[in-house]
Amino acid sequence: MVPGVYDAYLAAMATAAAALIGLLFVAVSVRDDTIFGPNAVPGGEALAITAFTGLVNSFVVSLLGLIPKVNIGEPAVIMAVIGIVAIVRLQRRLHTGRNLLVLAITLFAYAAQLGFGVLLLVDPHNSDQLINLSFIVFATVIVSLQRAWSLLKGKHLASARGTAVTGDHDPPPGSGLGRLWLHPRLQKRRGPR
């Protein structure tokens, strides 16, 4: 039930989100031992999960919005609820007080998506709410892209060390976290430090 003028936008958003999901998998595989597993840094896991959730949200809402006679409010509501539950569960599991501003912004974005989705369920032809939902989907992709980039640059490692995070450099070569940063296959090639 989305007007045809939105088809190009929704197709572009679905394509971008799908490509970024693939790149997120690459970023996770580069730093896999610091994100998941016994040596995981909590910030890395949070960055990966929130980036993935946001990208899947944008992908699903955009892709299902392209299906004729589907009210885009339905996937918007379902994905917003999934996003809110995932973020709250992650926050409770990690017991971290850091990044409360990021948490609040993320929850606000999903709550706004939920609200716009409900309004589109009530009035599927309301173009103002469709524009608002489009901006939320776009913002979700941008925030997820920033999180994936932070993950790839190793910002979660710098915050685990308790140092200022500038993002301009990787951990020093001799540090223990530098060893975590280096992919295990590369550690074997380079030998012990």
N, C-alpha and C positions, 0 to 999 in steps of 0.2 A: 504494500500500500504506500510505499515511498514513491513520490513523484519521480518520473524518469530523469529529471534534471540532476538528481542526486546520484544516479548510477555511476558516473565517472568518478565522483568523489569517493563513494563507498568502495568501488573496485580498487582505486588507488590506495585507500586506507587498508583494505584487506591484503593487498599485495605487499605493501610496506610492512605491515605487522608480521606477515608470514616470513618475509625476508629477514626481519629483525629477530624473529624467534630462532631462525637458523643461525644467525650470527651470535645470539646469546648462547646457544649450545657450544659454539666454538670458543667463546669467552670462558664458559664454565670448564670446558675440557682443557684449556690452557692452565687454569688454576684449580683443577679439580681437587687436589689434596687440601687446599685451604678453604674450600667451600662446603664440601660434604665429606664425611668420614671422621676418623679419630683425631686428626690434626686440624679440623675445621675451625675457622674463626667465625664467631657468631655474626659479625657484620657482613661477612661474605655470603653466608646462607641467606640472610635477610635480603641483601641486594639481589641475589639470584631469584629468590622466590617472588619478591614484589615486582621485579622486572618481567618475569615470565607471566605472572598473573595479569599485569597490565596489558602486555602484548596480546595474550590470548583473549582478553576482554575486547580489545579493539578489533581483533581478527574476527571473532565470532559475531559481534554486533554488526560489523560492516558486511560480512559475508551473508549473514541471514537477512540483512536489510535489502539485499539484491534479489531475493526470491520474490517473484510476483505474488501478490495477495497475502504476504506475510506482514503482520503489523510489527514494525521494528521495536515497538515498545515491549513486546514479549522478551526477545533476547536481551534487551537493555536491562529489564528488571531482573531477569534470571542471573545475568552476569554480574550485575551490581551486588546482588545478595551474595553470590559466590565470592566476589572480591572482598566484601566487607567481612565475611566469615573467615576467609583466608588470612586477611591482615590482622584481625583480632586474635585468631588462634596463634599466629606467628608471634605476635607481641607477647601474648601470655606465656608461650613456650620458651621464648628467649629471655624473658624477665629483664629486658633492657630498658633503661630510662632515656637512652640516647635517641636523638632524632625524633623527639616528640612532635616537633613542628612538621616534619615530613610525614609522620603518621597522621597528624590532624589534617593535613592537606589531602593526603590520599583518601582518608575516610570521607572528607568533604566531597571530593570528586565522585566517589562511588555513590554517596548519598544523593548528590545532584543528579547523577545518571539514573538512579532509582526513581527520583521524583519526576524527571522528564519522561522516563519510560512509562510511569503510571499515567501521566497526563496524555501521552500518546496512545495508551490503551483506551482511555476514555474518549479521546477525540483524535483519531488517526490522521486526520487531514489538517491538523494544526501545524502550519509551516514554521511558526515561531519556535515551538518546542523541538521540532526536528532540527532547526538550526542550532539551538542550544545543545541538543544531544550530539550534534556533529562536532561542536567545539570541545565537548567533554571527551569524546573519542579521540580527537586530535591531541588534546592535552595529555591523555593517558599514554599515547604513543611517545610523545616527547619526554615525559617523565621516565618512562620505561627505558627509553634510549639513553638518557642520562645515567640511569642506574647501571645499565649494562656497560656503558663506557667506564664508569667508576670501577666496576668489577674488573674489567679488562686491565685497567691501569693499576690495580692493586691498592686502591684507597682503603679497602677493608683491612689490609695488612698494616698500613700506616696508623690507622685508628686503633688497631689492636696493640701496637707498640706504645700508644699514648702520646705520639708526636703530632705536631701540626701537619695537616694534610694539605699539601699544595698541589699534588698530582703531577708535578714536574719531574719527578725522579722515582726510580724503583728503590727497593730496600738495598742497603749497602751489601756488596758481594760477600763479606765475611760474616754477616750477622746470621743468627739462627733463622730469623724470618726470611732473610734473603735466600737461605737454603730451601725454606718452604715455598718461596716464590718460584724457584727454578723447577721446571717440570721434571718429574722423576727420571724420565728417559735421558734428559739432558744432564742430570746429576751423574748418572752412570758414565756418560761419555767424558765428562770433565774430570771425574774422579773426585777424591776427597779434597776438601779445602784446608 
